[in-house]
Amino acid sequence: MHALRTTLLVSAIFAGFAIGQERKLTIQNLAPFARDEWLTVSVPFAEGTVTGVPEWHVQDLPTVWQPFGARWSDGSVRQALCMFRKPLGSLQELDLTLVAGAGPEVPKPEFGLGPHAIRFVAKAGGKTASTELQIVELLESNAARQVILMRGRLGETGLVAECVLEVYSGQRHAYCGVSVFFSDPSTQAFECQVDEIAIETEGLALMLRHARPFAIEHAMTEKGSRVVLLKGNVIGDGQGLRRTGVLLPPLDPDLEEGDVANQTLRAAVLCRPLGATSWRDSGAFGAFGYVPEPPPWLAGARTRAAFARRHGAFVQKSRQRGHPFLVGPHSTSKTPGQTGDQPDFGIVQLEPVASTGIPSFLYEVEMSILQEACRPVHFFEADAKPVTAANHPQWVVWEGRAHWNHKVSPDRLGKPNKTPRFQTHGWKGKIRSHWSSNYLCAYYLLTGCPQALLEIRNECRLYLAAQTVRPGLSTSTPGASRAVGRTLHTATWLYLCTGDIDVGQRMIDRVHKVAMPGWLTQNRPETEMRPYAVDRPYPSAFDGKSWFWAAWMDNIAAIGPAAVYEITGDEVAKKLADGLALNTLRYAWRIDQAGTVRVVYWQRWVDEGRKLTEYEGWDPNFVKLSGSVSLWGMPCLEWGRQAAAERGLDDLVKKADDLLARMRRARRPSKDGWFDRFGQWDAVRGVVAPAAKPVDK
């Protein structure tokens, strides 16, 4: 924890949970059946409060803890999964209390699902294969559950299958995730024509969630089940499908119809029980640690009503039959390089859950994050192990794939130098200017979902192969200034989810060896214009007649190194973030005659970067102003305000306070009455200053 989260701000709000106050956990059973099974809730902790296993328990219940992800810089736990068993009624919500102490003794674990078999069967590319996967990793093992990852190739089809099982102690069913990808270094093919990919089980039945939207077909068999994931379709190179559901035994015929054991199995087919708690008092949610409050129109009881409406609408929509390669509403688009705003952009996502501790929205977002598997960026060795940059030092990634120039990436993973057009159903990898994984990472931190972890691990591998520091590579350049911000900010999320030391070191190296050297005006006096980059003439900017500064991009750029500093304390990252934020604070903001805040979109670079006159600052021949992208600059404004305060630049602090106050007062309810995009950007806070005087419009 560093500059923005100082003791002046956090000592009061962080003290509660640390010194013994109770914590509320909200548990929801969204199924119309009672259930009795293990529940899992992700719980955050303030820095320095938990050094090992949390000494807390759900009141009166045996409780098991599993820390996960990165730790605080002092080695203390940032978040941990809290696991306990509790009966739930049909469509019931419970508020449970987390209290200090070890609690009742946890029973001796008894793991086992009985005799069963899971076979992946594929007819693809004129070949047929059937295989049972091999255990490759134990992702988690404690007294409550074991999380087992299995993987293997489907014969000579070029397909790789994965299955991850969550086996709970003394529980007859297991939640699971299944995945299939086409990635084969032994063939030059870029497409796999699929007749059918199915999963056949014996002893247990497999039931996958979101079946209609993903066009999944279920059938019960004499021995178990048969689930068809895909048929009569194409999977592109590196592309795949992730699905999640449950493995369960037959209903017990000796039990009465309403017995909770059978009811639990019926409930598990529809959804798993959900749990959440507020992260607002922890500082652990994202690099900046600030979780926005619900917007004013959702104050009080209106918040819960909004969650209920949102979930009801989602259930209705999910009854429509969809397509295996559909794009969900909670991610970057199929083609991340498209211009304009995208749902995943911002500082945080899933702040409705992190703020309120109401978990139902997680069920909806699950669909979107699973579809990240559709991006053609998942690569496996011949033995089905994931491809890594460490094992392929000549493999250099651009937009999630081997660089289009074979001289940059001599290692093509077995493919020819020239990549042909191939079917991916419109899905593409993330470009560095638009690399955003906020929903995916926030979902993982709030759930500990193993399927989300596997996708995040893949992004870590891509980050190491794409964000290089080796001299002479085009990928060892900063790119557009917004790319500096987005890739570094994303790296902090990936690091927080995994604690991957290679990712953590690479983001620091990128700051030192790429981002900072790429700031070409850094040696100018601080009172002069110091943009990150000045762009060559461009047809749509001033008729292509002038070099220009894309000031809005510098607002995005600053937040990347700022996030790195918050996670690592790296002073070079802070110097870069402070410099860019102060420069935009000085020169990139305007207040028009109506009192509306506008940000400089483009500004002509004249006379080697002199400050524009007051008249030129409004002249369209010198500047293009924007109101819509000013929201994207709020985090940078807040950071610039803090940097100005540290330097005693009171006029700049007052300017930042004025701009921020105007923007916050101009916030209006969203059309659907749900949380708006505002909170996803207004998610950075510095030391609380005296309230700014009201500003008249």
N, C-alpha and C positions, 0 to 999 in steps of 0.2 A: 504494500500500500504506500502510495507516494503523494505527490503534490496536491492533487485535488481532494483527496480524502484525508485531510489533516485531523489531528486530534480535536481542533476547535469544532469541527463539524461532526465527527463520529463518536466522540466519547460518550455522549448522552444516549444516542440511539443504539449503540452497540453493547451498552452495558447490560441491558435487560436479560437476554438469554444467557449471557456469560456468567452472571452472578446468581442465577437460580430462579428467575421467573419462568413460568410455564409457557409452553409453545402449543398452539393449536394446530392439529392436523385435520384436514377435511377429507373424508372418505366418501366416495359415491359408488353405488351400484346402479348402473344405468340400464340393467336388464330387468324384465318383469318376472324374475324368479329369485327366490331367496338363495343365499349362498353361504358357505362356510369354507374359507380357504385362506392361504397366506396373502397378505397385502404388502405392497411396497410403496414407500414414499421417499422422495429425495429431499433431504433436509440440509440446508446450508448452515455454516458456522462462521462467526466473525474471526478475524485473524487473531491467533494466539490463544483461542479459548479451548481448543481440543487438540491435544498432542498425539493421541493414539486412538483407541476405540472410544467413541463417545460414551460418557457415563450418564446416560439418559435412558428412559424407557417409556413406552406407552403405558399409561396408568393401569396397573393391575394385570398387565399382560407380559409374558416372556417376549423379549425384544432382541433381535439380532441386527448388528450394524455391519455395513460394508463400505468403507471409504472408497472413493473412486475419483478419477481425473487428477488434475494438478493440485498441488498443495500451495499454501501460502509461502511467501519467501522465507518465513522462519521455520518451515517444515510442518506447521500445524495444518489440520484438516480443513479444506474449503467446503466440501459437501460429502455426504455419506447416505447410502440407502438404508432406510429404517424398515425392517421386516418383522411382521408380527401376524398372528392369526386372530381373526375376529369375524363372527357371524354377522351377516347383513341381510336385512329384509328386502323384499321386492321393491325396486325403484327407491331405495333408501339412501339418505345422506346422513352421515354421522360426523360430529365434531368430537375428536378424541384429544386427550391432553398428553403432552410429552412432559415428563417430570424428571427431576434429578434423581440419580441413583441407578444401580444395576437392575433393579426390579426382580420379578420372579425368575427362578431358574429355567433356563431353556432346556426343553426335553432333548434326550439323546437323539441325534438325527437318524432317520431311517429313509434312505433314498432307494427308489426302485419303481419301475413302471410295469413290472411283470414281463412275460415273454412278448416280444413285438418285433416287427420288421418294418423298415421304411426303405422303399426302392424308388429311385428316379428312373423313369423310362422315357426314352426319346426316339422319335423317328424324324431324322433331320438329314438333309443333304444326301438323300438316298441311302442312308445308313441307319441301323437300329441298334440301340444299346440299352442295357438295363444294369444298374449298379447300386450297391449299398455303400454309402459313404463311410470314410474312415475318420476316427477322432483325430484332430490335429492340434487342438488346444483346449485347455480348461480355462475358460475366461474368468470364472469365479467359483469359489468353493468356501462355504461357511456352514454354520449349523442350520441355516434355513434353506439354502438352495445351492445347487450346482448348475453352472451355465456351461454347456458343452458345445464346442464348435466342431462340426464335421464337414469334410470337403472331399471332392473327388471328380475325376473326369468321367464323362459319359461315353465310354468307348472311343471310337474314332470320329465322333460327330463334331468335335471341336468345342463341345459344350462343357462348362464347369458348373457343378452344382454344390450348393452349401446348405447346411441345416444347422441351426443353433437351437438347442433345447434348454429350457429353464425348468429343471426338475426340483420340486419342492419336497421337503421332508414330510413324510406321511401323507402325501397328496396323490390322489389317483390319476390326476391329469397333469399335463405339462404344457406350458405355453411355449410356442416355437416360432421360428422364422425360417423361411425357405427362400432360396435364391438360385437363379440359373443365369449364366453369362456365356456369350460366345467369345472366346479368346483362345486362339490356337497358333503358336509360333511355328508349327510344322507345316502350315499351309499358307499360301498367298491369298486365299479367299478373304474378302471383306464382308461377306454376307453369309448367313446360314439360313437356308430355306427349311422351315420347320413344318413338318406334317402334324406333329403333336408332341408336346412335352407334358408328361403326367407324373404324379406321385402316387404310388400304390402302397398301402399299409396293411399289415396283418396284426391282429391282437389289439390294436388301437385304431381309432378313426381320426383322420386329419380333417379339420374344418378351418378354413381360412376366412378371415374377416374381409369386409368390403368386397364381397363376391360379385355383386351385380355391377358396381362401377368398373371393376377390373375384368369383367366377363369371365369369371372363374366358374368352372362346372364341377359340382360335387355329385358323387354317387356312392351309396353304401353297397358294399359287397358282402358275400357270405363270410369272409374272414376279416374284413375291415372296411377300407374305403378306397376310392379312386378319385383323384382330384386332377383335373386338366387345367394347367396354367396357360397354355397357348396352343393354338392349332391353326394350320393353314395360314402361316404368317412368316415374316422375316425378322431375324435379329441381326443387327449390324455388329461389326467388329468392336469389341469392348463394351457392348451394350448388354443389358440384362433386365431381369425382373426381380423385385424383392416383394415378398408377401409375408404376412404374419397371421398367426392363428393359434390353434390349440390341438393337442393330441389327447384323446380321451377314450376311456374304456366304454363298453356298452352300459346302458342303464341296468341297474340291479333289479331283476324282475321280482325278487323276494321282498322288496321294499314297497311301502304304500306310495301312491301317486305323488303325494305332497312331501315325501321325505326329503330333508335338506340335502342328502348325499346326491340324489338324482337331480334335484333342483339346481345344485351347484354346477353339474355338468351342462345342463341346459343353459344356465347363465353364461358359462365360460364360452360356449359356442358363439354367443352374440358379442360379448366384449369382456375384457378383463376388468376387475375392479380398479378404480382410479383413486389416486390420492395426491394431495398437494399441500403445501404450506407457503406462507408468504416469505419471500426472500428480501423484503425491503429493509429489514434490520440487520442484514448480514454483510453487505458490501461484496458479496461473492458472485453476483450475477453479472458476468461479463467483465471486461477489463476495468470499466469505470465504476462498477459496483452500485450504480444508482438505478433504482427501479421506479419509473414514474407512477404517480398516483393515478387512479382512474380519472377520466375526464369529468368536468363539473356536471354534465348531464347524466352521469351514471353514479351520482353520489348516493350513499345509503342503500336502501332496499332496492333501488333501481338497478344496482349492479347485478344482483342475483337474478332479477327478472330478465335482464339482458342475456345472461348466460343461458337461461332456460329457453328463451326464444331462439337463440343462436343454435342450440343443440337440436331443438325441434325442427328447425328449417333444414339442418344438415341431414337429419334422419329421413326427412321427406325426400330430399334430393338424392340421397344414396340409394333409393329404391329404383332409380332409373338405371337401365343397362348402359354401360359405358364401353371403354376400349382398354386393352392392356397397357397401351402406351400413352394414356391421357396425361395431361399436365394438371396438377392441382393448383389451387389458388394461393398456396403458402410456400413460395419458392421463387427463385429467379426463373425467367421464362425458359422455354425450350431452347431458344437462341439467345443466350445471355448478352450477346453483343448488340442487341437492338437498342436504339436510343430511347431516352425518356426514363421515367420512373419505373420501378419494378417492385412487386410486393415484398421481396426479401430485403430491400435496401433499408438502411437505418443504422442505429447504434445497437438496439436490442429488438428482438421479436419475442412473441409469447409473453409480453409484459402483462397482458390481462391475467394470466395464471400466476406469474411470479409476484404480482402486486397483491392480488386478492386471496390467493391460495384456493381458488375454486378450480377443480381439475377438468371439468367436462370438455373444454375446448381442446384438450390434448387429443381426444379421440378423433376429432375432425382433422387436426394438423397431421396426425399419423399418416393419413393417406398421401399427403403431399411429400413428406420427407421420404417415404418409401420409393417414390417415383424418381428420386435422384439416381437410382440404379439404371434408369433409362438412358442416361448420358453415356455416350460411347467412349468411356474413359476408364474402364476396368480391365486390367490386363493380368494374365496368369502364365506361368511357365508351363512347360510340357508336363511336369509332375503336379500341376494344379496349385503350386505355391504362388502367391501374389508377386508380381514383378516389383522390384525395388530399385531405387537409384543407386544404392550401395552395391548391388550385384550387377548393375548395368550403368557404369560410369559414363558411357558414350551415348546413353539414352537421354535426350533433352526434350522436354515437353513444352508444347505450345498449344494453348486452348485444350488442354487435357489429353493430347495425343502426341506421338512422336513428331517433332518439329517438321513442318512441311519441307524444309530445306535439308536434304540428306547430308550436306556437309556440316550443318550445325548438329544434327543428330545422326551420326553414322549408324548407330544401333537402331534398326527399324522393327525390332521384335519379330523378325522373320518375314516381314512384309516387304514388297518392292519399294524402290525409292519414290516412285510417283504414286500418290494415293488417288485412286479413281473415285468418282461419285458412287456412293453406296447408300442403301436404305437405312435410315436411323429413325424414321417416323418423325422427322423434324427436330430431333434432339441433337444438341451440340454441347461441347465442353465449355467451361467458363473461361472467358478471356480475362486477362489480368486487370483490365479497367473496370470490369463488372464482376469480379470474383467476390461473391457474397454468399455466406452460408449461415446466416443468423438464425433462421428457423431450425435448420438441421441441428445446429449446436445447442441452441436453447432447449429444443425438445429433448436432446440427450441429457443435458444437465437436470432437467425437470423430471426425467423418468428413469434414467439409467438403461434405456432400451438397448439390448445387444445388437439389433438390426441397425439402429442408428450409429452405434459404435463402429460397426464394420464399414459403413459408408464414410464415417469420419476418418477412420484409418486409411481408407483409400485416398481421401483428400490430402492427408498428411504425406502419403507417398508421392502424389502429384506435386505438392508444394515443393518438396525437396528436389524433384526433377525439373521443375519449371522455374522456380525462383533461385536461379544459380548465382554464384559469385565468382566463378572461374573467368578470368579475363579473356576477352576476345569473342565471347558468345553474345548474341543479340538478346538472350534471356538474362544476361548480367547487366542490363541497362535498366533504368527506372521506368521507361515508357512514359505515357502521359502522367501528369502530376496526380490525377485522380487514381491512377493505378497504384501509385506509391501508398496512398491512403487505404484503398480497399484491400490490397493484398496483405499489408501489415496488420490491419484490423482483423481480417479473417484469420491470419496466423495466430493471433492471440486467442481467438475462440477455439481454434483447433488445439492449441496448447492447453487451454483450460480444461478441455474435455478429456485429453489423453495424458497430459504430463510428459509428452514426447520430448525428450531432451534434444534430439536432433532438430526438431521444428523450433524449439526455443532458441537454440544457438543460431539457426539459420536466420531467424527474423532479426536477431541482433546483428549478425554479419551483413545482412541486407541493408540495415541502417548505416553501418559504418563504411561498407565498401561500395554501396550502390546508391542509396537514397541521398545521403549527405553529400557525397562528391557530385551528385547530379544537380544539386542546388547551385546554379551557376552565379547567382548574384549575392551569395551569402557574405562576401567580404565588403560589400557596400556598407556605408554607415546605416545604423538602424533607423534613422529618421528619413532615409531615402527609400524609394520603392525597391523592394527586394522580392520579386516574384520567384516562384520555384523555376518556372520556365517561361520563355517568350517564344511564341509559335510563329512559324513562317506564314507568309500570306496564304489565305485560304479563301476559296471563291465566295463562300457565304458570309465571310467576315469582312466588312468594309470593302466589298467588291473585289477582294483579293489584292488590294493595293497597299496593304500595310501589315507589318509585323504586329502581333497583338498579344495581350495577356488574358488568358482564360481564367479570370479571378475566381469564379465559382469552383473550379477544379482545385484551387489551392485550399479552399475550405475543406474539401474532401481529403486532400493530401495530408493536412496537418493532423487529422484524427488518427491516422495509422501510427506514426511514431509516438503520438501521445498515448495510445493504447499500449504500445511496447514499453514505454516508460512506466506506466502504471503497473505493469506486470513484472518488469525486471529491474526498474530503478536505473536504467541505462541513461547516463547524462547526455550522451550524444543524441539519443532519441529526443530527450527533452529540449535540447538546444534547437533541433530542427523543428519540432512541434511549436515551440514558443515563437521562433522567428517567423514561421509562416502565419501563425495565428495573429501575431501583432501586426504583420504587414497587411493582412486582409482587414483587420479591425480599423487600421488607419485609412485604407484607400479603397476598400471594396464595397462599402455600404452607403446607402442613401436613404433619406426620408423625403417622400414627395409631398406636394402641397396638400394632399388629402391625409397626410399622416401615415401613409403606408410604407412599410419597410421594403426596400428593393436592394438587390445585390448586383454588382457588376458581373455581367455574363462575359462580355468581351470588352477590352479597353485597348485602344491604339497605343502602341509603344512609340512615343515620339521623343525626339531630342535625347536619345540614350536614357530614357526612363525618367524624365522630369515629372513632377507632380502636375496634374491638370489644374487649370484655373477653375474657379467656381462655375463659370459659364460653360467651359468645355466639359465639366463633369456631368452636365445634363444634355450636351449636344450629341445627337445620334451619329454625327460624323466622327465622334471620338469614343463614345461608349454605347453599348447595348445593355440595358438594364432588364432585370427579371424579378418578378415577384414570386413565381412558382418555385424556383430553386432556392429561394432564400431560406426555406425550411431546412434544406440540407446543410446550411451553414450554421445552424444554431449550436451544434456541439463545438465548432471552432470558435464561435463567439464566446462561449462560456470558457473555453480554454484560454482564449486571448485575454479575457477579462481577468482571469487568475494570473496570467503572466504579467499583465500590466500592474496588478496590485502588488505583486512581488517586487516590482521595480519602482514602486511609488509613483506611477504614472496616473495620477488621479483623474485627469481629463479623459483618458482612454477608458478607465474603469467606469466613469459616469456615462460615457458614450455607449459602452457595452450594456450597461444596466438599462439605459433608455431604449436601445434597440430590442433587447430581450423582453422588456416589459411590454412594449408595443406589440410584438409578435404574439406573446402569450395572451394579451387581451383580445387580439383579433381572432382567436381560435373560435370556431363555430361547430355545433354538433354535426356529426356525420349523417348522411342521408338515411342510413339504416338504423341509426341509434346505437350502433356498436362502437367499440374503441376506434379512434381515428389514427391516421399516420403520424399525427403531431407528436404523440408520446414516444413513438419509436425513434424519433430524432432528438427530442428534447430530453435526453437521457444522460446528460453530463452535468454534474454540479460541482462547484468549487466551494470555498469557504463562504459561509453565509455573511453577507454584508448588510448594513442598514438598508431598509427598503427604499427604493428610488421614489422620488416624489411622483405623484400622478402626472401623466403626460396627456395634454389635450390633443385630440386629433385635429 
